Amino acid sequence: MPLSSQRLARNQVIFREVNERLRALADAVPDGKTDYLCECSDVECTDKIELRLLEYESVRARPWTFFIVPGHERLEVERIVNELASYMVVEKIVPLDETATQALTSTDEKWSGREL
């Protein structure tokens, strides 16, 4: 049974919450790189993306954007915003339910409005 667009989008929110915890650990090495989980819609994905803190924060500054491994995009729920050598930035194009929206905006409040 195919997953609904809502479920695919919520999967990305789950990965974002895990990455927020990893980001807190990255504070100890602000100029170094940290491995984050791919924030694609596949709940079984365990691929990692190595990012500098500034790269992570630039994606977080926009609540509806996520970083994923190239080839993991699902164009039925997201559009490609930026393609880099080791990762892509995608933006959600499907509306999220209230719980997912609240999770996104609560983790991203601290990033919006920051100078990057």
N, C-alpha and C positions, 0 to 999 in steps of 0.2 A: 504494500500500500504506500503510495507516494506521500511524503510529508507535506503538510500545508505550508503556505508562505509564512504564516504566523509562527509555526513551529521552527522553521528554518531560521527566522529572524531571532527567535528567543534563544536558540542554540548559541548564536553569536553573543548575546548578552551574557550567557553563562561563562563563555571564554573570557569576556571582558572582565568579569568579576574576579576570576582567577588571576588575570594579568594585573589587576589593580593591587593584589597582594604581592605579586612579584615585583611590581614597581616600587612598593614601599621598601623592599629589601635592596633595591638598586640605589637608594639614597646614599648608601655607604660608598658607592663608586660612581659619582655623578659624571665623570668624564669617560668612564669605561663603557663596555657593552654588556648587555644582559640578554639572556634568552627569554623570550616570551612565547606563549602558545599562539599558534595560528588562530585567528578569530573567524574562521570560516564557519559555514552552517553545518558542517559534518560533525556531529557530536562525538564521533569516534576518532577524529583527527588528533594526532599527537605531534604533528610537525612543529618545529620551533623556528622562530625568526629572531636573529640577533639584531638588536637595536641599541643605539645610544639613547640616553635619557631624553635628549632634545628631540630626537625622531619620535620617540614614544609620545612625548608631550604635544608635539605638533598634531598628531592624529587625534589625541584626546581632546584638543581644543575645540573640535567639532563633534558634538555628541552622536551624530548619526554615521560617523565614519569608523571603519575597522581596518586593521591590517591583516592581510592573508598571504599565504604562499601562492605564487603564480600558478594558475591552473585550477585553483580551488573556488573561483568565482562562480556564483549562481545568478545569472542575469535575470532570472524571474523575480528575485528579491533585492537585487543591488545593482548599482552601476559602477563602473571603474572610474575612479577619480584621478589616480596617478599610478604609473607603472615604473618601478625601480628594478634594479638588477636582482635583488634578493627578496623583494616583497611588493605587494600591490596594496593600494589604499582603495577601499570600496565604500560606497555610501548606500545606506538603506533606502529603498524606494517603495517599500510596502509599509502601510501603517502598522504600528505595534499596539498591542493591547496595553491597558493602563499600567499593569504591573511591570512590563518590560520597559515602558517609557519612563516610569519612575526610577527604575534601576539605572537606566542610561543617564538620566539627568542628574541623579544623585552622585554617581561616580565622576561625572564630567564637570560638575559645578566648580571644582577646584582648578580645572584647566582652563575654562573659558575666561577670557579677559586677561590672561597672562601674556606677557611679552615673550615671544619666541624668536 
